[in-house]
Amino acid sequence: MDRTETNTAIVRRFLGAIASGDIETIEELQAPDCTWWVLGRGDVSRKSYTDDVRSMLLAANPRKVEIIGIVAQGDSVAAEIRSEFHFGDRVYANEYHDLFVVSGGRIVHGREYFDTGKVAAFFGPMEG
């Protein structure tokens, strides 16, 4: 596998870990100094991002994360994602466009775009 294919596989594994609730793999695939930028929040630390995934998304059951499309070039992998998370009788569904930068077999940076209105309607206003 070349570098682009390897990086794509890492992103697929990361998104699969969110779908399956595998927090160990989510942690493992992020570099210790990984940074995130999230629409509506701006810069977010690795810890804050992971804590949000753990508390908001992994609390849902069932979870669905569907990759609609994925494109990679070198260390950058862009993924279009459709998600559905069930919290009892309530369902949070959104579409995302994430850009991942992968180096040394781990995600070193991520940029996450989504419908902020859907997030606010379900979880409440986003905090920076």
GROMACS elastic network, one bead per residue, 0.5 to 0.9 nm:
[ bonds ]
;  ai    aj funct       b0    kb
    1     4     6  0.80315   500
    1     5     6  0.58080   500
    1     6     6  0.61064   500
    2     5     6  0.54006   500
    2     6     6  0.61715   500
    2     7     6  0.86848   500
    3     6     6  0.50356   500
    3     7     6  0.60765   500
    3     8     6  0.85460   500
    3    73     6  0.89730   500
    3    74     6  0.66112   500
    3    75     6  0.75100   500
    4     7     6  0.51594   500
    4     8     6  0.61588   500
    4     9     6  0.86342   500
    4    72     6  0.60883   500
    4    73     6  0.59869   500
    4    74     6  0.51724   500
    4    75     6  0.66265   500
    4    76     6  0.80463   500
    4    77     6  0.80709   500
    5     8     6  0.50737   500
    5     9     6  0.61874   500
    5    10     6  0.87033   500
    5    72     6  0.78716   500
    5    74     6  0.89706   500
    6     9     6  0.51071   500
    6    10     6  0.63311   500
    6    11     6  0.88705   500
    6   105     6  0.78015   500
    7    10     6  0.50481   500
    7    11     6  0.64092   500
    7    12     6  0.86977   500
    7    72     6  0.78383   500
    7    74     6  0.80573   500
    7    75     6  0.66708   500
    7    76     6  0.77972   500
    7    77     6  0.70167   500
    7   101     6  0.84280   500
    7   102     6  0.60423   500
    7   103     6  0.79903   500
    7   105     6  0.70152   500
    7   106     6  0.82476   500
    7   107     6  0.86712   500
    8    11     6  0.51961   500
    8    12     6  0.62027   500
    8    13     6  0.85876   500
    8    70     6  0.78404   500
    8    71     6  0.79758   500
    8    72     6  0.65542   500
    8    76     6  0.86507   500
    8    77     6  0.62037   500
    8    78     6  0.87945   500
    8   102     6  0.88535   500
    9    12     6  0.50375   500
    9    13     6  0.60896   500
    9    14     6  0.85967   500
   10    13     6  0.50550   500
   10    14     6  0.61743   500
   10    15     6  0.87357   500
   10    29     6  0.73133   500
   10   102     6  0.80800   500
   10   105     6  0.71370   500
   10   106     6  0.72935   500
   10   107     6  0.80002   500
   11    15     6  0.62008   500
   11    16     6  0.83982   500
   11    29     6  0.85268   500
   11    77     6  0.73358   500
   11    78     6  0.89571   500
   11    79     6  0.83445   500
   11   100     6  0.73919   500
   11   102     6  0.83570   500
   11   106     6  0.89519   500
   11   107     6  0.79063   500
   12    15     6  0.52602   500
   12    16     6  0.59995   500
   12    17     6  0.85502   500
   12    67     6  0.81518   500
   12    70     6  0.89850   500
   12    79     6  0.89317   500
   13    17     6  0.60990   500
   13    18     6  0.87781   500
   13    25     6  0.81089   500
   13    26     6  0.86575   500
   13    29     6  0.83852   500
   14    17     6  0.50688   500
   14    18     6  0.65537   500
   14    19     6  0.88732   500
   14    25     6  0.69458   500
   14    26     6  0.58207   500
   14    29     6  0.65909   500
   14    30     6  0.87543   500
   14   107     6  0.89560   500
   15    18     6  0.51160   500
   15    19     6  0.64053   500
   15    20     6  0.87366   500
   15    26     6  0.83221   500
   15    65     6  0.69368   500
   15    66     6  0.85316   500
   15    67     6  0.82527   500
   15    81     6  0.89663   500
   16    19     6  0.50088   500
   16    20     6  0.61433   500
   16    21     6  0.83884   500
   16    22     6  0.83191   500
   16    65     6  0.71928   500
   16    66     6  0.87859   500
   17    20     6  0.50618   500
   17    21     6  0.57049   500
   17    23     6  0.69390   500
   17    24     6  0.84243   500
   17    25     6  0.61292   500
   17    26     6  0.60452   500
   18    21     6  0.50932   500
   18    22     6  0.63484   500
   18    23     6  0.74238   500
   18    25     6  0.87555   500
   18    26     6  0.70167   500
   18    53     6  0.78097   500
   18    54     6  0.89907   500
   18    57     6  0.77652   500
   18    58     6  0.71428   500
   18    63     6  0.81378   500
   18    64     6  0.86734   500
   18    65     6  0.74134   500
   19    22     6  0.78764   500
   19    57     6  0.88487   500
   19    58     6  0.81593   500
   19    62     6  0.85174   500
   19    63     6  0.54304   500
   19    64     6  0.55110   500
   19    65     6  0.52959   500
   19    66     6  0.85617   500
   19    83     6  0.86999   500
   20    23     6  0.87927   500
   20    58     6  0.83816   500
   20    62     6  0.88370   500
   20    63     6  0.71680   500
   20    64     6  0.83217   500
   20    65     6  0.89079   500
   21    24     6  0.88842   500
   21    26     6  0.86561   500
   21    54     6  0.82737   500
   21    57     6  0.83131   500
   21    58     6  0.54114   500
   21    59     6  0.85039   500
   21    60     6  0.89438   500
   21    63     6  0.80803   500
   22    25     6  0.56115   500
   22    26     6  0.64598   500
   22    27     6  0.88805   500
   22    58     6  0.84865   500
   23    27     6  0.61065   500
   23    28     6  0.84570   500
   23    50     6  0.84196   500
   23    53     6  0.86845   500
   23    54     6  0.71666   500
   23    58     6  0.82369   500
   24    27     6  0.51611   500
   24    28     6  0.60128   500
   24    29     6  0.86542   500
   25    29     6  0.59922   500
   25    30     6  0.86662   500
   26    29     6  0.55409   500
   26    30     6  0.67432   500
   26    50     6  0.77318   500
   27    30     6  0.55961   500
   27    31     6  0.82198   500
   27    32     6  0.87318   500
   27    50     6  0.74336   500
   28    31     6  0.74861   500
   28    32     6  0.88658   500
   28   106     6  0.77810   500
   29   105     6  0.74814   500
   29   107     6  0.59965   500
   30    33     6  0.79862   500
   30    34     6  0.59187   500
   30    35     6  0.89327   500
   30    46     6  0.77960   500
   30   102     6  0.88819   500
   30   105     6  0.89099   500
   30   106     6  0.52443   500
   30   108     6  0.63398   500
   30   109     6  0.83678   500
   31    35     6  0.87057   500
   31    46     6  0.85864   500
   31   102     6  0.89081   500
   31   103     6  0.85130   500
   31   104     6  0.86610   500
   31   105     6  0.85670   500
   31   106     6  0.53213   500
   31   107     6  0.57089   500
   31   108     6  0.53759   500
   31   109     6  0.85324   500
   32    46     6  0.76763   500
   32   108     6  0.81297   500
   33    45     6  0.84898   500
   33    46     6  0.71060   500
   33   108     6  0.68036   500
   33   109     6  0.86890   500
   34    45     6  0.73908   500
   34    46     6  0.55114   500
   34   106     6  0.86305   500
   34   107     6  0.65409   500
   34   109     6  0.53350   500
   34   110     6  0.79587   500
   35    43     6  0.74290   500
   35    44     6  0.64652   500
   35    45     6  0.53924   500
   35    46     6  0.54472   500
   35    49     6  0.86371   500
   35   107     6  0.88019   500
   35   108     6  0.63723   500
   35   110     6  0.65551   500
   35   111     6  0.88201   500
   36    42     6  0.80923   500
   36    43     6  0.58314   500
   36    44     6  0.50190   500
   36    45     6  0.61482   500
   36    46     6  0.66266   500
   36    49     6  0.71695   500
   36   108     6  0.85068   500
   36   109     6  0.55351   500
   36   111     6  0.57856   500
   36   112     6  0.77357   500
   37    41     6  0.73508   500
   37    42     6  0.50638   500
   37    44     6  0.56552   500
   37    45     6  0.84811   500
   37   109     6  0.80284   500
   37   110     6  0.62964   500
   37   112     6  0.63606   500
   37   113     6  0.89032   500
   38    41     6  0.53696   500
   38    42     6  0.52021   500
   38    43     6  0.65596   500
   38    44     6  0.68716   500
   38    49     6  0.88820   500
   38   110     6  0.81840   500
   38   111     6  0.58386   500
   38   113     6  0.65182   500
   38   114     6  0.87286   500
   39    42     6  0.60348   500
   39    43     6  0.89600   500
   39   111     6  0.78851   500
   39   112     6  0.61338   500
   39   113     6  0.53203   500
   39   114     6  0.69853   500
   39   115     6  0.87229   500
   39   116     6  0.74380   500
   40   113     6  0.87208   500
   40   116     6  0.67691   500
   40   126     6  0.67589   500
   40   127     6  0.79079   500
   40   128     6  0.72683   500
   41    44     6  0.72987   500
   41   126     6  0.68044   500
   41   127     6  0.62013   500
   42   128     6  0.64912   500
   43   128     6  0.79155   500
   44    47     6  0.81988   500
   44    48     6  0.62274   500
   44    49     6  0.62588   500
   44   128     6  0.78566   500
   45    48     6  0.51680   500
   45    49     6  0.61193   500
   45    50     6  0.84924   500
   46    49     6  0.51970   500
   46    50     6  0.60523   500
   46    51     6  0.84480   500
   47    50     6  0.51779   500
   47    51     6  0.59360   500
   47    52     6  0.84906   500
   48    51     6  0.50497   500
   48    52     6  0.61049   500
   48    53     6  0.86549   500
   49    52     6  0.51564   500
   49    53     6  0.63162   500
   49    54     6  0.86409   500
   50    53     6  0.50737   500
   50    54     6  0.60810   500
   50    55     6  0.85886   500
   51    55     6  0.60057   500
   51    56     6  0.82876   500
   52    55     6  0.52434   500
   52    56     6  0.56621   500
   52    57     6  0.74181   500
   52    58     6  0.89593   500
   53    56     6  0.55164   500
   53    57     6  0.50799   500
   53    58     6  0.62000   500
   53    59     6  0.86818   500
   54    57     6  0.60549   500
   54    58     6  0.50115   500
   54    59     6  0.69103   500
   55    58     6  0.62329   500
   55    59     6  0.59511   500
   56    59     6  0.57100   500
   56    60     6  0.72713   500
   56   123     6  0.84413   500
   57    60     6  0.55519   500
   57    61     6  0.87959   500
   57    63     6  0.78630   500
   57    85     6  0.68659   500
   58    61     6  0.76167   500
   58    63     6  0.78222   500
   58    85     6  0.86563   500
   59    85     6  0.88308   500
   59    86     6  0.87802   500
   59    87     6  0.74781   500
   60    63     6  0.61184   500
   60    85     6  0.54792   500
   60    86     6  0.51213   500
   60    87     6  0.50092   500
   60    88     6  0.79394   500
   60    91     6  0.89087   500
   61    64     6  0.89457   500
   61    85     6  0.66190   500
   61    86     6  0.52706   500
   61    87     6  0.63816   500
   61    88     6  0.77341   500
   62    84     6  0.82327   500
   62    85     6  0.62287   500
   62    86     6  0.55308   500
   62    87     6  0.80813   500
   63    83     6  0.76217   500
   63    84     6  0.59381   500
   63    86     6  0.64082   500
   64    82     6  0.80260   500
   64    83     6  0.54161   500
   64    85     6  0.62657   500
   64    86     6  0.88025   500
   65    81     6  0.67442   500
   65    82     6  0.59589   500
   65    84     6  0.66365   500
   65    85     6  0.84952   500
   66    80     6  0.85424   500
   66    81     6  0.55811   500
   66    82     6  0.51345   500
   66    83     6  0.61542   500
   66    84     6  0.87099   500
   67    70     6  0.70987   500
   67    79     6  0.67642   500
   67    80     6  0.59603   500
   67    82     6  0.64921   500
   67    83     6  0.87109   500
   68    79     6  0.75225   500
   68    80     6  0.53500   500
   68    81     6  0.55000   500
   68    82     6  0.68095   500
   69    78     6  0.82518   500
   69    79     6  0.57824   500
   69    80     6  0.51256   500
   69    81     6  0.72749   500
   70    77     6  0.70877   500
   70    78     6  0.56430   500
   70    80     6  0.63098   500
   70    81     6  0.87578   500
   71    76     6  0.84433   500
   71    77     6  0.58250   500
   71    78     6  0.52548   500
   71    79     6  0.65522   500
   71    80     6  0.89422   500
   72    75     6  0.75124   500
   72    76     6  0.56611   500
   72    78     6  0.61387   500
   72    79     6  0.86071   500
   73    76     6  0.54377   500
   73    77     6  0.65232   500
   73    78     6  0.87842   500
   74    77     6  0.79273   500
   74   101     6  0.89538   500
   74   102     6  0.87298   500
   75   100     6  0.80727   500
   75   101     6  0.54242   500
   75   102     6  0.51128   500
   75   103     6  0.63922   500
   76    99     6  0.68618   500
   76   100     6  0.57045   500
   76   102     6  0.64455   500
   77    98     6  0.81808   500
   77    99     6  0.57579   500
   77   100     6  0.51181   500
   77   101     6  0.63956   500
   77   102     6  0.76834   500
   78    97     6  0.71015   500
   78    98     6  0.56935   500
   78   100     6  0.62589   500
   78   101     6  0.88354   500
   79    96     6  0.79487   500
   79    97     6  0.57106   500
   79    98     6  0.53128   500
   79    99     6  0.64867   500
   79   100     6  0.81497   500
   80    95     6  0.74248   500
   80    96     6  0.57994   500
   80    98     6  0.66027   500
   81    94     6  0.84315   500
   81    95     6  0.56249   500
   81    97     6  0.62051   500
   81    98     6  0.77683   500
   82    93     6  0.75491   500
   82    94     6  0.60755   500
   82    96     6  0.63203   500
   82    97     6  0.89343   500
   83    92     6  0.80068   500
   83    93     6  0.54778   500
   83    94     6  0.55294   500
   83    95     6  0.61986   500
   83    96     6  0.78948   500
   84    91     6  0.67429   500
   84    92     6  0.57122   500
   84    94     6  0.67957   500
   84    95     6  0.89651   500
   85    90     6  0.84844   500
   85    91     6  0.56575   500
   85    92     6  0.51417   500
   85    93     6  0.63360   500
   86    89     6  0.70764   500
   86    90     6  0.59569   500
   86    92     6  0.64168   500
   86    93     6  0.86575   500
   87    90     6  0.51233   500
   87    91     6  0.60218   500
   87    92     6  0.77392   500
   88    91     6  0.77391   500
   90   122     6  0.86990   500
   91   122     6  0.85106   500
   92   118     6  0.78341   500
   92   119     6  0.79844   500
   92   122     6  0.65447   500
   92   123     6  0.87848   500
   93   118     6  0.77208   500
   93   119     6  0.88573   500
   94   114     6  0.69552   500
   94   115     6  0.67258   500
   94   118     6  0.68004   500
   94   119     6  0.79869   500
   95   113     6  0.84885   500
   95   114     6  0.58633   500
   95   115     6  0.70209   500
   96   112     6  0.69225   500
   96   113     6  0.55386   500
   96   115     6  0.76100   500
   97   111     6  0.82694   500
   97   112     6  0.61292   500
   97   113     6  0.51400   500
   97   114     6  0.65055   500
   98   110     6  0.68685   500
   98   111     6  0.55370   500
   98   113     6  0.61295   500
   98   114     6  0.85998   500
   99   109     6  0.82181   500
   99   110     6  0.55817   500
   99   111     6  0.50557   500
   99   112     6  0.66139   500
   99   113     6  0.86334   500
  100   107     6  0.65490   500
  100   108     6  0.76951   500
  100   109     6  0.58683   500
  100   111     6  0.65472   500
  100   112     6  0.86883   500
  101   106     6  0.84700   500
  101   107     6  0.57787   500
  101   108     6  0.57231   500
  101   109     6  0.50961   500
  101   110     6  0.62538   500
  101   111     6  0.88141   500
  102   105     6  0.64425   500
  102   106     6  0.54078   500
  102   108     6  0.55924   500
  102   109     6  0.71999   500
  102   110     6  0.89078   500
  103   106     6  0.55826   500
  103   107     6  0.64267   500
  103   108     6  0.63787   500
  104   107     6  0.83207   500
  104   108     6  0.88306   500
  107   110     6  0.72941   500
  113   116     6  0.84268   500
  114   117     6  0.87905   500
  114   118     6  0.84707   500
  114   119     6  0.84353   500
  115   118     6  0.55779   500
  115   119     6  0.68246   500
  116   119     6  0.50325   500
  116   120     6  0.61730   500
  116   121     6  0.85317   500
  116   125     6  0.87912   500
  116   126     6  0.81394   500
  117   120     6  0.51451   500
  117   121     6  0.60223   500
  117   122     6  0.85862   500
  117   125     6  0.88021   500
  118   121     6  0.51161   500
  118   122     6  0.62241   500
  118   123     6  0.84022   500
  119   122     6  0.53321   500
  119   123     6  0.56609   500
  119   124     6  0.68586   500
  119   125     6  0.75597   500
  119   126     6  0.76296   500
  120   123     6  0.53706   500
  120   126     6  0.64612   500
  121   124     6  0.58334   500
  121   125     6  0.77943   500
  122   125     6  0.89271   500
  123   126     6  0.79895   500
